[in-house]
Amino acid sequence: MDFVFQISSIALIGAVLAVVLKYKKPPMAMLLGIAVGVIIFLLVIGKVGAIIDILRQLSERADISSFYLGTLLKIIGIAYIADFIAQICRDAEQGAIAVKVELAAKVMVLMLALPIVVAVLQALLRLIP
Amino acid sequence: MGANIDLIFKIAGIGILVAVAHMVLKNSEKEDYGFAVTLTGIAVVLIMVIQMLGTLFDEVKSVFKLF
């Protein structure tokens, strides 16, 4: 419960300071926004790690190949990083750069997902006599 | 944890300081110095933020096993 209050207060302080800075020095406000985002994420990622450990244990118990869960986690990681950077670019009113970052992330995700798609197609082919 | 929050205040402090220095230099008709001060402040803060972003990327890499 403390955790939510901690995150909220960090966000609130960051927002107020960013508004103060935006009045005279907009680039500084953008950097402050990045710093607040990174701090909040660093606080959250510890908990995410614990959740992922539990998911890993569950998938081991269910005899799911760790390859699938690994790919899924990689995709989530890529999507998070790309979204973080794209959002920052959008805040800096550089929508074009944000779209390119998202495109790169989509290509990377597709590259990671292709082996699984191929595996599904092969399983389908085996079903056809 | 404490060091983390410090960074927000550090950035805000540098920003306000740079804004004040810029204003003072502008009033004493040294605009080019003011610009240099602004640039230096932004560079310093950028280095701090980039280092932090590096730790974020490392953390994401280790949590999501992205190698």
N, CA and C atoms of all chains as a GROMACS GRO file, in nm:
protein
  588
    1MET      N    1   0.084  -0.121   0.000
    1MET     CA    2   0.000   0.000   0.000
    1MET      C    3   0.088   0.126   0.000
    2ASP      N    4   0.194   0.121   0.082
    2ASP     CA    5   0.289   0.233   0.086
    2ASP      C    6   0.343   0.265  -0.053
    3PHE      N    7   0.357   0.154  -0.129
    3PHE     CA    8   0.419   0.165  -0.260
    3PHE      C    9   0.342   0.263  -0.350
    4VAL      N   10   0.208   0.254  -0.346
    4VAL     CA   11   0.126   0.340  -0.432
    4VAL      C   12   0.146   0.486  -0.391
    5PHE      N   13   0.146   0.510  -0.258
    5PHE     CA   14   0.164   0.648  -0.212
    5PHE      C   15   0.300   0.702  -0.254
    6GLN      N   16   0.400   0.613  -0.245
    6GLN     CA   17   0.536   0.653  -0.283
    6GLN      C   18   0.539   0.697  -0.430
    7ILE      N   19   0.484   0.609  -0.517
    7ILE     CA   20   0.484   0.639  -0.661
    7ILE      C   21   0.406   0.768  -0.687
    8SER      N   22   0.287   0.781  -0.623
    8SER     CA   23   0.203   0.898  -0.649
    8SER      C   24   0.274   1.025  -0.607
    9SER      N   25   0.342   1.020  -0.491
    9SER     CA   26   0.407   1.144  -0.446
    9SER      C   27   0.524   1.180  -0.538
   10ILE      N   28   0.598   1.078  -0.583
   10ILE     CA   29   0.708   1.107  -0.677
   10ILE      C   30   0.652   1.171  -0.803
   11ALA      N   31   0.543   1.114  -0.855
   11ALA     CA   32   0.484   1.166  -0.979
   11ALA      C   33   0.436   1.309  -0.960
   12LEU      N   34   0.371   1.334  -0.844
   12LEU     CA   35   0.316   1.467  -0.820
   12LEU      C   36   0.427   1.571  -0.809
   13ILE      N   37   0.532   1.537  -0.731
   13ILE     CA   38   0.645   1.630  -0.716
   13ILE      C   39   0.708   1.656  -0.853
   14GLY      N   40   0.728   1.547  -0.929
   14GLY     CA   41   0.786   1.560  -1.062
   14GLY      C   42   0.703   1.650  -1.152
   15ALA      N   43   0.570   1.631  -1.147
   15ALA     CA   44   0.482   1.710  -1.234
   15ALA      C   45   0.489   1.858  -1.199
   16VAL      N   46   0.486   1.888  -1.066
   16VAL     CA   47   0.490   2.029  -1.025
   16VAL      C   48   0.621   2.093  -1.069
   17LEU      N   49   0.734   2.021  -1.044
   17LEU     CA   50   0.864   2.077  -1.081
   17LEU      C   51   0.874   2.094  -1.233
   18ALA      N   52   0.817   2.000  -1.308
   18ALA     CA   53   0.823   2.011  -1.454
   18ALA      C   54   0.745   2.132  -1.502
   19VAL      N   55   0.630   2.159  -1.439
   19VAL     CA   56   0.551   2.277  -1.480
   19VAL      C   57   0.628   2.404  -1.449
   20VAL      N   58   0.696   2.406  -1.331
   20VAL     CA   59   0.776   2.524  -1.295
   20VAL      C   60   0.886   2.546  -1.398
   21LEU      N   61   0.953   2.435  -1.438
   21LEU     CA   62   1.065   2.447  -1.532
   21LEU      C   63   1.018   2.483  -1.672
   22LYS      N   64   0.898   2.434  -1.709
   22LYS     CA   65   0.850   2.454  -1.845
   22LYS      C   66   0.833   2.603  -1.877
   23TYR      N   67   0.809   2.682  -1.771
   23TYR     CA   68   0.786   2.824  -1.788
   23TYR      C   69   0.908   2.893  -1.848
   24LYS      N   70   1.030   2.852  -1.802
   24LYS     CA   71   1.151   2.918  -1.852
   24LYS      C   72   1.237   2.828  -1.940
   25LYS      N   73   1.244   2.701  -1.904
   25LYS     CA   74   1.338   2.611  -1.974
   25LYS      C   75   1.270   2.481  -2.015
   26PRO      N   76   1.198   2.480  -2.128
   26PRO     CA   77   1.127   2.359  -2.172
   26PRO      C   78   1.215   2.234  -2.185
   27PRO      N   79   1.340   2.243  -2.237
   27PRO     CA   80   1.420   2.120  -2.249
   27PRO      C   81   1.445   2.055  -2.114
   28MET      N   82   1.468   2.141  -2.012
   28MET     CA   83   1.492   2.090  -1.878
   28MET      C   84   1.369   2.015  -1.827
   29ALA      N   85   1.250   2.068  -1.861
   29ALA     CA   86   1.127   2.003  -1.816
   29ALA      C   87   1.115   1.865  -1.879
   30MET      N   88   1.155   1.854  -2.005
   30MET     CA   89   1.149   1.724  -2.072
   30MET      C   90   1.243   1.625  -2.006
   31LEU      N   91   1.366   1.669  -1.975
   31LEU     CA   92   1.462   1.580  -1.910
   31LEU      C   93   1.411   1.538  -1.773
   32LEU      N   94   1.347   1.632  -1.703
   32LEU     CA   95   1.290   1.599  -1.572
   32LEU      C   96   1.181   1.493  -1.588
   33GLY      N   97   1.100   1.507  -1.693
   33GLY     CA   98   0.996   1.407  -1.717
   33GLY      C   99   1.056   1.269  -1.739
   34ILE      N  100   1.166   1.263  -1.818
   34ILE     CA  101   1.232   1.134  -1.840
   34ILE      C  102   1.280   1.077  -1.708
   35ALA      N  103   1.343   1.163  -1.626
   35ALA     CA  104   1.398   1.115  -1.498
   35ALA      C  105   1.288   1.059  -1.410
   36VAL      N  106   1.173   1.130  -1.403
   36VAL     CA  107   1.063   1.081  -1.319
   36VAL      C  108   1.014   0.946  -1.372
   37GLY      N  109   1.001   0.936  -1.504
   37GLY     CA  110   0.956   0.808  -1.562
   37GLY      C  111   1.050   0.695  -1.527
   38VAL      N  112   1.181   0.720  -1.540
   38VAL     CA  113   1.279   0.616  -1.512
   38VAL      C  114   1.273   0.575  -1.365
   39ILE      N  115   1.263   0.675  -1.275
   39ILE     CA  116   1.260   0.643  -1.132
   39ILE      C  117   1.139   0.558  -1.099
   40ILE      N  118   1.022   0.596  -1.152
   40ILE     CA  119   0.901   0.519  -1.122
   40ILE      C  120   0.916   0.378  -1.177
   41PHE      N  121   0.970   0.366  -1.297
   41PHE     CA  122   0.982   0.233  -1.355
   41PHE      C  123   1.080   0.148  -1.277
   42LEU      N  124   1.191   0.208  -1.232
   42LEU     CA  125   1.288   0.132  -1.154
   42LEU      C  126   1.226   0.081  -1.026
   43LEU      N  127   1.134   0.161  -0.968
   43LEU     CA  128   1.067   0.115  -0.845
   43LEU      C  129   0.972   0.000  -0.875
   44VAL      N  130   0.907   0.007  -0.995
   44VAL     CA  131   0.806  -0.095  -1.026
   44VAL      C  132   0.870  -0.226  -1.070
   45ILE      N  133   0.986  -0.217  -1.135
   45ILE     CA  134   1.039  -0.336  -1.203
   45ILE      C  135   1.079  -0.446  -1.105
   46GLY      N  136   1.110  -0.407  -0.980
   46GLY     CA  137   1.140  -0.510  -0.880
   46GLY      C  138   1.022  -0.603  -0.860
   47LYS      N  139   0.903  -0.544  -0.852
   47LYS     CA  140   0.781  -0.624  -0.834
   47LYS      C  141   0.754  -0.708  -0.958
   48VAL      N  142   0.778  -0.648  -1.077
   48VAL     CA  143   0.755  -0.722  -1.201
   48VAL      C  144   0.842  -0.846  -1.205
   49GLY      N  145   0.968  -0.831  -1.157
   49GLY     CA  146   1.057  -0.946  -1.154
   49GLY      C  147   1.001  -1.059  -1.070
   50ALA      N  148   0.943  -1.026  -0.954
   50ALA     CA  149   0.884  -1.129  -0.868
   50ALA      C  150   0.769  -1.200  -0.939
   51ILE      N  151   0.683  -1.120  -1.008
   51ILE     CA  152   0.570  -1.180  -1.080
   51ILE      C  153   0.620  -1.274  -1.188
   52ILE      N  154   0.726  -1.231  -1.259
   52ILE     CA  155   0.776  -1.313  -1.369
   52ILE      C  156   0.834  -1.443  -1.316
   53ASP      N  157   0.900  -1.438  -1.198
   53ASP     CA  158   0.953  -1.560  -1.138
   53ASP      C  159   0.840  -1.659  -1.112
   54ILE      N  160   0.728  -1.609  -1.059
   54ILE     CA  161   0.615  -1.698  -1.031
   54ILE      C  162   0.561  -1.757  -1.161
   55LEU      N  163   0.550  -1.674  -1.266
   55LEU     CA  164   0.502  -1.723  -1.395
   55LEU      C  165   0.592  -1.833  -1.448
   56ARG      N  166   0.723  -1.813  -1.428
   56ARG     CA  167   0.820  -1.912  -1.476
   56ARG      C  168   0.799  -2.046  -1.404
   57GLN      N  169   0.782  -2.037  -1.270
   57GLN     CA  170   0.759  -2.160  -1.194
   57GLN      C  171   0.632  -2.230  -1.241
   58LEU      N  172   0.526  -2.150  -1.264
   58LEU     CA  173   0.399  -2.210  -1.309
   58LEU      C  174   0.416  -2.279  -1.443
   59SER      N  175   0.489  -2.214  -1.534
   59SER     CA  176   0.504  -2.273  -1.668
   59SER      C  177   0.589  -2.399  -1.660
   60GLU      N  178   0.686  -2.403  -1.567
   60GLU     CA  179   0.764  -2.526  -1.550
   60GLU      C  180   0.674  -2.638  -1.502
   61ARG      N  181   0.584  -2.604  -1.409
   61ARG     CA  182   0.496  -2.707  -1.354
   61ARG      C  183   0.399  -2.757  -1.461
   62ALA      N  184   0.360  -2.666  -1.554
   62ALA     CA  185   0.265  -2.706  -1.658
   62ALA      C  186   0.336  -2.765  -1.779
   63ASP      N  187   0.469  -2.784  -1.769
   63ASP     CA  188   0.548  -2.843  -1.878
   63ASP      C  189   0.539  -2.764  -2.007
   64ILE      N  190   0.530  -2.631  -1.998
   64ILE     CA  191   0.535  -2.548  -2.118
   64ILE      C  192   0.681  -2.516  -2.144
   65SER      N  193   0.721  -2.529  -2.270
   65SER     CA  194   0.861  -2.502  -2.303
   65SER      C  195   0.897  -2.358  -2.263
   66SER      N  196   1.014  -2.343  -2.200
   66SER     CA  197   1.054  -2.210  -2.153
   66SER      C  198   1.079  -2.116  -2.271
   67PHE      N  199   1.093  -2.176  -2.391
   67PHE     CA  200   1.115  -2.094  -2.511
   67PHE      C  201   0.996  -2.000  -2.534
   68TYR      N  202   0.874  -2.053  -2.514
   68TYR     CA  203   0.756  -1.970  -2.540
   68TYR      C  204   0.745  -1.855  -2.441
   69LEU      N  205   0.763  -1.889  -2.313
   69LEU     CA  206   0.753  -1.783  -2.211
   69LEU      C  207   0.864  -1.681  -2.229
   70GLY      N  208   0.985  -1.731  -2.264
   70GLY     CA  209   1.098  -1.639  -2.286
   70GLY      C  210   1.069  -1.542  -2.398
   71THR      N  211   1.013  -1.595  -2.508
   71THR     CA  212   0.980  -1.508  -2.622
   71THR      C  213   0.877  -1.404  -2.580
   72LEU      N  214   0.777  -1.451  -2.504
   72LEU     CA  215   0.670  -1.360  -2.461
   72LEU      C  216   0.728  -1.247  -2.376
   73LEU      N  217   0.818  -1.284  -2.284
   73LEU     CA  218   0.876  -1.182  -2.196
   73LEU      C  219   0.962  -1.085  -2.276
   74LYS      N  220   1.037  -1.140  -2.374
   74LYS     CA  221   1.120  -1.051  -2.457
   74LYS      C  222   1.032  -0.951  -2.529
   75ILE      N  223   0.918  -0.999  -2.582
   75ILE     CA  224   0.828  -0.910  -2.656
   75ILE      C  225   0.775  -0.801  -2.562
   76ILE      N  226   0.740  -0.841  -2.438
   76ILE     CA  227   0.689  -0.740  -2.344
   76ILE      C  228   0.798  -0.636  -2.316
   77GLY      N  229   0.922  -0.684  -2.297
   77GLY     CA  230   1.032  -0.591  -2.269
   77GLY      C  231   1.053  -0.493  -2.383
   78ILE      N  232   1.057  -0.545  -2.506
   78ILE     CA  233   1.076  -0.457  -2.623
   78ILE      C  234   0.962  -0.356  -2.631
   79ALA      N  235   0.839  -0.405  -2.612
   79ALA     CA  236   0.724  -0.315  -2.624
   79ALA      C  237   0.731  -0.207  -2.518
   80TYR      N  238   0.774  -0.244  -2.395
   80TYR     CA  239   0.778  -0.142  -2.290
   80TYR      C  240   0.880  -0.034  -2.321
   81ILE      N  241   1.003  -0.078  -2.356
   81ILE     CA  242   1.110   0.020  -2.384
   81ILE      C  243   1.069   0.112  -2.499
   82ALA      N  244   1.017   0.051  -2.607
   82ALA     CA  245   0.982   0.131  -2.724
   82ALA      C  246   0.871   0.230  -2.690
   83ASP      N  247   0.774   0.183  -2.610
   83ASP     CA  248   0.663   0.271  -2.575
   83ASP      C  249   0.710   0.388  -2.488
   84PHE      N  250   0.802   0.356  -2.396
   84PHE     CA  251   0.859   0.459  -2.308
   84PHE      C  252   0.924   0.569  -2.391
   85ILE      N  253   1.012   0.527  -2.485
   85ILE     CA  254   1.085   0.625  -2.565
   85ILE      C  255   0.990   0.699  -2.660
   86ALA      N  256   0.893   0.626  -2.717
   86ALA     CA  257   0.800   0.690  -2.810
   86ALA      C  258   0.716   0.795  -2.738
   87GLN      N  259   0.676   0.763  -2.616
   87GLN     CA  260   0.598   0.859  -2.538
   87GLN      C  261   0.680   0.985  -2.510
   88ILE      N  262   0.811   0.966  -2.479
   88ILE     CA  263   0.897   1.081  -2.453
   88ILE      C  264   0.909   1.167  -2.579
   89CYS      N  265   0.927   1.099  -2.694
   89CYS     CA  266   0.938   1.173  -2.821
   89CYS      C  267   0.809   1.251  -2.846
   90ARG      N  268   0.694   1.187  -2.815
   90ARG     CA  269   0.567   1.254  -2.839
   90ARG      C  270   0.550   1.376  -2.748
   91ASP      N  271   0.597   1.362  -2.624
   91ASP     CA  272   0.593   1.476  -2.531
   91ASP      C  273   0.676   1.591  -2.584
   92ALA      N  274   0.788   1.557  -2.652
   92ALA     CA  275   0.874   1.661  -2.707
   92ALA      C  276   0.824   1.708  -2.843
   93GLU      N  277   0.701   1.668  -2.878
   93GLU     CA  278   0.637   1.706  -3.003
   93GLU      C  279   0.714   1.661  -3.126
   94GLN      N  280   0.773   1.541  -3.115
   94GLN     CA  281   0.840   1.480  -3.228
   94GLN      C  282   0.766   1.351  -3.262
   95GLY      N  283   0.642   1.368  -3.309
   95GLY     CA  284   0.559   1.251  -3.338
   95GLY      C  285   0.621   1.160  -3.443
   96ALA      N  286   0.691   1.219  -3.540
   96ALA     CA  287   0.748   1.138  -3.648
   96ALA      C  288   0.850   1.040  -3.593
   97ILE      N  289   0.938   1.089  -3.503
   97ILE     CA  290   1.040   1.001  -3.445
   97ILE      C  291   0.972   0.892  -3.363
   98ALA      N  292   0.866   0.930  -3.291
   98ALA     CA  293   0.795   0.832  -3.209
   98ALA      C  294   0.740   0.719  -3.296
   99VAL      N  295   0.684   0.755  -3.413
   99VAL     CA  296   0.629   0.653  -3.502
   99VAL      C  297   0.738   0.560  -3.551
  100LYS      N  298   0.857   0.616  -3.578
  100LYS     CA  299   0.968   0.530  -3.626
  100LYS      C  300   1.012   0.434  -3.517
  101VAL      N  301   1.019   0.483  -3.393
  101VAL     CA  302   1.058   0.394  -3.282
  101VAL      C  303   0.958   0.280  -3.271
  102GLU      N  304   0.829   0.314  -3.284
  102GLU     CA  305   0.727   0.210  -3.274
  102GLU      C  306   0.738   0.111  -3.389
  103LEU      N  307   0.770   0.163  -3.508
  103LEU     CA  308   0.788   0.073  -3.623
  103LEU      C  309   0.901  -0.025  -3.597
  104ALA      N  310   1.014   0.027  -3.546
  104ALA     CA  311   1.129  -0.060  -3.517
  104ALA      C  312   1.090  -0.167  -3.416
  105ALA      N  313   1.014  -0.126  -3.314
  105ALA     CA  314   0.973  -0.223  -3.212
  105ALA      C  315   0.883  -0.329  -3.273
  106LYS      N  316   0.792  -0.288  -3.364
  106LYS     CA  317   0.702  -0.385  -3.426
  106LYS      C  318   0.781  -0.486  -3.507
  107VAL      N  319   0.882  -0.436  -3.581
  107VAL     CA  320   0.963  -0.527  -3.661
  107VAL      C  321   1.036  -0.627  -3.571
  108MET      N  322   1.092  -0.576  -3.461
  108MET     CA  323   1.165  -0.665  -3.369
  108MET      C  324   1.071  -0.770  -3.310
  109VAL      N  325   0.949  -0.726  -3.274
  109VAL     CA  326   0.853  -0.820  -3.215
  109VAL      C  327   0.816  -0.928  -3.317
  110LEU      N  328   0.795  -0.884  -3.442
  110LEU     CA  329   0.760  -0.980  -3.547
  110LEU      C  330   0.872  -1.081  -3.565
  111MET      N  331   0.998  -1.031  -3.559
  111MET     CA  332   1.113  -1.121  -3.575
  111MET      C  333   1.116  -1.225  -3.464
  112LEU      N  334   1.084  -1.181  -3.341
  112LEU     CA  335   1.084  -1.276  -3.229
  112LEU      C  336   0.969  -1.374  -3.240
  113ALA      N  337   0.855  -1.326  -3.297
  113ALA     CA  338   0.736  -1.410  -3.299
  113ALA      C  339   0.737  -1.509  -3.414
  114LEU      N  340   0.817  -1.484  -3.519
  114LEU     CA  341   0.814  -1.569  -3.638
  114LEU      C  342   0.840  -1.716  -3.608
  115PRO      N  343   0.942  -1.752  -3.525
  115PRO     CA  344   0.963  -1.895  -3.498
  115PRO      C  345   0.839  -1.964  -3.444
  116ILE      N  346   0.763  -1.891  -3.360
  116ILE     CA  347   0.642  -1.952  -3.303
  116ILE      C  348   0.536  -1.968  -3.411
  117VAL      N  349   0.523  -1.867  -3.498
  117VAL     CA  350   0.426  -1.877  -3.608
  117VAL      C  351   0.461  -1.995  -3.697
  118VAL      N  352   0.590  -2.011  -3.726
  118VAL     CA  353   0.634  -2.123  -3.811
  118VAL      C  354   0.601  -2.255  -3.743
  119ALA      N  355   0.622  -2.261  -3.610
  119ALA     CA  356   0.592  -2.384  -3.537
  119ALA      C  357   0.443  -2.417  -3.545
  120VAL      N  358   0.359  -2.313  -3.534
  120VAL     CA  359   0.214  -2.336  -3.544
  120VAL      C  360   0.180  -2.389  -3.683
  121LEU      N  361   0.238  -2.328  -3.786
  121LEU     CA  362   0.208  -2.371  -3.923
  121LEU      C  363   0.253  -2.515  -3.944
  122GLN      N  364   0.370  -2.552  -3.887
  122GLN     CA  365   0.418  -2.690  -3.904
  122GLN      C  366   0.324  -2.788  -3.835
  123ALA      N  367   0.276  -2.746  -3.717
  123ALA     CA  368   0.180  -2.834  -3.646
  123ALA      C  369   0.054  -2.852  -3.729
  124LEU      N  370   0.010  -2.745  -3.795
  124LEU     CA  371  -0.108  -2.754  -3.882
  124LEU      C  372  -0.083  -2.847  -3.998
  125LEU      N  373   0.038  -2.837  -4.056
  125LEU     CA  374   0.071  -2.922  -4.172
  125LEU      C  375   0.070  -3.068  -4.131
  126ARG      N  376   0.114  -3.093  -4.006
  126ARG     CA  377   0.117  -3.233  -3.962
  126ARG      C  378  -0.026  -3.288  -3.947
  127LEU      N  379  -0.120  -3.198  -3.918
  127LEU     CA  380  -0.258  -3.243  -3.901
  127LEU      C  381  -0.320  -3.282  -4.034
  128ILE      N  382  -0.271  -3.215  -4.144
  128ILE     CA  383  -0.327  -3.244  -4.276
  128ILE      C  384  -0.263  -3.374  -4.325
  129PRO      N  385  -0.342  -3.473  -4.358
  129PRO     CA  386  -0.285  -3.600  -4.400
  129PRO      C  387  -0.223  -3.594  -4.541
  130MET      N  388   1.707   0.434  -0.319
  130MET     CA  389   1.573   0.491  -0.311
  130MET      C  390   1.583   0.642  -0.287
  131GLY      N  391   1.656   0.680  -0.178
  131GLY     CA  392   1.671   0.823  -0.148
  131GLY      C  393   1.747   0.895  -0.257
  132ALA      N  394   1.852   0.826  -0.308
  132ALA     CA  395   1.933   0.885  -0.414
  132ALA      C  396   1.849   0.908  -0.538
  133ASN      N  397   1.751   0.816  -0.559
  133ASN     CA  398   1.664   0.829  -0.676
  133ASN      C  399   1.587   0.960  -0.675
  134ILE      N  400   1.521   0.986  -0.559
  134ILE     CA  401   1.437   1.106  -0.552
  134ILE      C  402   1.524   1.230  -0.561
  135ASP      N  403   1.646   1.218  -0.505
  135ASP     CA  404   1.739   1.331  -0.510
  135ASP      C  405   1.757   1.381  -0.653
  136LEU      N  406   1.757   1.286  -0.748
  136LEU     CA  407   1.787   1.324  -0.886
  136LEU      C  408   1.682   1.421  -0.940
  137ILE      N  409   1.553   1.399  -0.903
  137ILE     CA  410   1.448   1.489  -0.950
  137ILE      C  411   1.476   1.631  -0.901
  138PHE      N  412   1.507   1.640  -0.769
  138PHE     CA  413   1.532   1.774  -0.712
  138PHE      C  414   1.658   1.835  -0.771
  139LYS      N  415   1.758   1.747  -0.798
  139LYS     CA  416   1.882   1.798  -0.857
  139LYS      C  417   1.853   1.860  -0.993
  140ILE      N  418   1.775   1.789  -1.075
  140ILE     CA  419   1.745   1.840  -1.210
  140ILE      C  420   1.666   1.970  -1.200
  141ALA      N  421   1.565   1.971  -1.111
  141ALA     CA  422   1.484   2.092  -1.096
  141ALA      C  423   1.570   2.209  -1.049
  142GLY      N  424   1.661   2.179  -0.953
  142GLY     CA  425   1.749   2.284  -0.902
  142GLY      C  426   1.838   2.341  -1.010
  143ILE      N  427   1.900   2.250  -1.088
  143ILE     CA  428   1.986   2.297  -1.197
  143ILE      C  429   1.905   2.381  -1.295
  144GLY      N  430   1.784   2.334  -1.325
  144GLY     CA  431   1.699   2.408  -1.419
  144GLY      C  432   1.668   2.548  -1.371
  145ILE      N  433   1.628   2.561  -1.244
  145ILE     CA  434   1.593   2.693  -1.191
  145ILE      C  435   1.716   2.783  -1.188
  146LEU      N  436   1.830   2.722  -1.144
  146LEU     CA  437   1.956   2.797  -1.138
  146LEU      C  438   1.993   2.851  -1.275
  147VAL      N  439   1.981   2.764  -1.375
  147VAL     CA  440   2.016   2.805  -1.512
  147VAL      C  441   1.923   2.916  -1.559
  148ALA      N  442   1.794   2.903  -1.526
  148ALA     CA  443   1.698   3.005  -1.568
  148ALA      C  444   1.732   3.140  -1.505
  149VAL      N  445   1.768   3.136  -1.374
  149VAL     CA  446   1.803   3.262  -1.306
  149VAL      C  447   1.930   3.322  -1.366
  150ALA      N  448   2.032   3.235  -1.389
  150ALA     CA  449   2.158   3.283  -1.446
  150ALA      C  450   2.134   3.344  -1.583
  151HIS      N  451   2.046   3.280  -1.660
  151HIS     CA  452   2.015   3.330  -1.792
  151HIS      C  453   1.954   3.470  -1.784
  152MET      N  454   1.860   3.484  -1.687
  152MET     CA  455   1.793   3.613  -1.672
  152MET      C  456   1.892   3.724  -1.632
  153VAL      N  457   1.980   3.688  -1.534
  153VAL     CA  458   2.078   3.787  -1.486
  153VAL      C  459   2.170   3.830  -1.598
  154LEU      N  460   2.220   3.729  -1.675
  154LEU     CA  461   2.312   3.761  -1.784
  154LEU      C  462   2.241   3.840  -1.894
  155LYS      N  463   2.112   3.812  -1.911
  155LYS     CA  464   2.037   3.884  -2.014
  155LYS      C  465   2.023   4.031  -1.975
  156ASN      N  466   1.997   4.054  -1.845
  156ASN     CA  467   1.979   4.192  -1.799
  156ASN      C  468   2.108   4.271  -1.806
  157SER      N  469   2.224   4.200  -1.789
  157SER     CA  470   2.351   4.272  -1.797
  157SER      C  471   2.407   4.266  -1.939
  158GLU      N  472   2.318   4.239  -2.035
  158GLU     CA  473   2.350   4.242  -2.178
  158GLU      C  474   2.467   4.152  -2.217
  159LYS      N  475   2.463   4.029  -2.161
  159LYS     CA  476   2.562   3.928  -2.204
  159LYS      C  477   2.484   3.805  -2.250
  160GLU      N  478   2.409   3.823  -2.358
  160GLU     CA  479   2.319   3.717  -2.403
  160GLU      C  480   2.393   3.591  -2.442
  161ASP      N  481   2.512   3.606  -2.506
  161ASP     CA  482   2.582   3.485  -2.554
  161ASP      C  483   2.630   3.401  -2.436
  162TYR      N  484   2.672   3.466  -2.326
  162TYR     CA  485   2.708   3.389  -2.206
  162TYR      C  486   2.586   3.315  -2.154
  163GLY      N  487   2.475   3.384  -2.157
  163GLY     CA  488   2.350   3.321  -2.110
  163GLY      C  489   2.320   3.195  -2.188
  164PHE      N  490   2.340   3.203  -2.319
  164PHE     CA  491   2.315   3.085  -2.402
  164PHE      C  492   2.410   2.972  -2.365
  165ALA      N  493   2.539   3.007  -2.342
  165ALA     CA  494   2.637   2.904  -2.304
  165ALA      C  495   2.598   2.839  -2.173
  166VAL      N  496   2.551   2.920  -2.077
  166VAL     CA  497   2.510   2.864  -1.948
  166VAL      C  498   2.395   2.767  -1.965
  167THR      N  499   2.297   2.809  -2.046
  167THR     CA  500   2.182   2.721  -2.072
  167THR      C  501   2.227   2.589  -2.131
  168LEU      N  502   2.316   2.598  -2.230
  168LEU     CA  503   2.363   2.477  -2.300
  168LEU      C  504   2.437   2.386  -2.203
  169THR      N  505   2.522   2.446  -2.118
  169THR     CA  506   2.598   2.365  -2.022
  169THR      C  507   2.503   2.294  -1.925
  170GLY      N  508   2.406   2.370  -1.875
  170GLY     CA  509   2.311   2.309  -1.781
  170GLY      C  510   2.238   2.193  -1.844
  171ILE      N  511   2.193   2.212  -1.968
  171ILE     CA  512   2.120   2.104  -2.035
  171ILE      C  513   2.211   1.984  -2.058
  172ALA      N  514   2.339   2.011  -2.092
  172ALA     CA  515   2.431   1.899  -2.115
  172ALA      C  516   2.452   1.819  -1.987
  173VAL      N  517   2.472   1.891  -1.875
  173VAL     CA  518   2.494   1.822  -1.746
  173VAL      C  519   2.375   1.735  -1.712
  174VAL      N  520   2.255   1.794  -1.724
  174VAL     CA  521   2.134   1.718  -1.690
  174VAL      C  522   2.117   1.601  -1.786
  175LEU      N  523   2.150   1.624  -1.913
  175LEU     CA  524   2.135   1.517  -2.013
  175LEU      C  525   2.225   1.400  -1.976
  176ILE      N  526   2.349   1.429  -1.932
  176ILE     CA  527   2.440   1.320  -1.894
  176ILE      C  528   2.379   1.241  -1.778
  177MET      N  529   2.325   1.313  -1.678
  177MET     CA  530   2.265   1.244  -1.563
  177MET      C  531   2.150   1.156  -1.606
  178VAL      N  532   2.063   1.212  -1.694
  178VAL     CA  533   1.944   1.137  -1.735
  178VAL      C  534   1.982   1.017  -1.821
  179ILE      N  535   2.084   1.036  -1.907
  179ILE     CA  536   2.125   0.925  -1.994
  179ILE      C  537   2.181   0.810  -1.911
  180GLN      N  538   2.260   0.844  -1.807
  180GLN     CA  539   2.312   0.738  -1.719
  180GLN      C  540   2.197   0.661  -1.655
  181MET      N  541   2.094   0.737  -1.614
  181MET     CA  542   1.980   0.672  -1.551
  181MET      C  543   1.905   0.584  -1.649
  182LEU      N  544   1.892   0.634  -1.773
  182LEU     CA  545   1.825   0.555  -1.876
  182LEU      C  546   1.903   0.427  -1.901
  183GLY      N  547   2.036   0.436  -1.893
  183GLY     CA  548   2.119   0.315  -1.908
  183GLY      C  549   2.087   0.212  -1.802
  184THR      N  550   2.074   0.257  -1.675
  184THR     CA  551   2.040   0.161  -1.570
  184THR      C  552   1.902   0.101  -1.596
  185LEU      N  553   1.809   0.185  -1.647
  185LEU     CA  554   1.674   0.134  -1.676
  185LEU      C  555   1.682   0.024  -1.782
  186PHE      N  556   1.760   0.048  -1.889
  186PHE     CA  557   1.770  -0.052  -1.996
  186PHE      C  558   1.833  -0.180  -1.942
  187ASP      N  559   1.939  -0.166  -1.859
  187ASP     CA  560   2.002  -0.285  -1.802
  187ASP      C  561   1.903  -0.364  -1.720
  188GLU      N  562   1.823  -0.292  -1.642
  188GLU     CA  563   1.726  -0.358  -1.555
  188GLU      C  564   1.623  -0.434  -1.639
  189VAL      N  565   1.572  -0.366  -1.744
  189VAL     CA  566   1.473  -0.431  -1.831
  189VAL      C  567   1.534  -0.554  -1.896
  190LYS      N  568   1.660  -0.541  -1.939
  190LYS     CA  569   1.728  -0.654  -2.002
  190LYS      C  570   1.735  -0.772  -1.907
  191SER      N  571   1.770  -0.745  -1.780
  191SER     CA  572   1.789  -0.857  -1.688
  191SER      C  573   1.655  -0.916  -1.646
  192VAL      N  574   1.551  -0.832  -1.632
  192VAL     CA  575   1.422  -0.885  -1.587
  192VAL      C  576   1.354  -0.965  -1.698
  193PHE      N  577   1.356  -0.911  -1.820
  193PHE     CA  578   1.286  -0.980  -1.930
  193PHE      C  579   1.379  -1.072  -2.007
  194LYS      N  580   1.502  -1.093  -1.958
  194LYS     CA  581   1.600  -1.183  -2.022
  194LYS      C  582   1.620  -1.148  -2.171
  195LEU      N  583   1.637  -1.020  -2.198
  195LEU     CA  584   1.658  -0.973  -2.336
  195LEU      C  585   1.807  -0.966  -2.362
  196PHE      N  586   1.862  -1.064  -2.432
  196PHE     CA  587   2.006  -1.051  -2.456
  196PHE      C  588   2.037  -1.050  -2.603
   0.00000   0.00000   0.00000
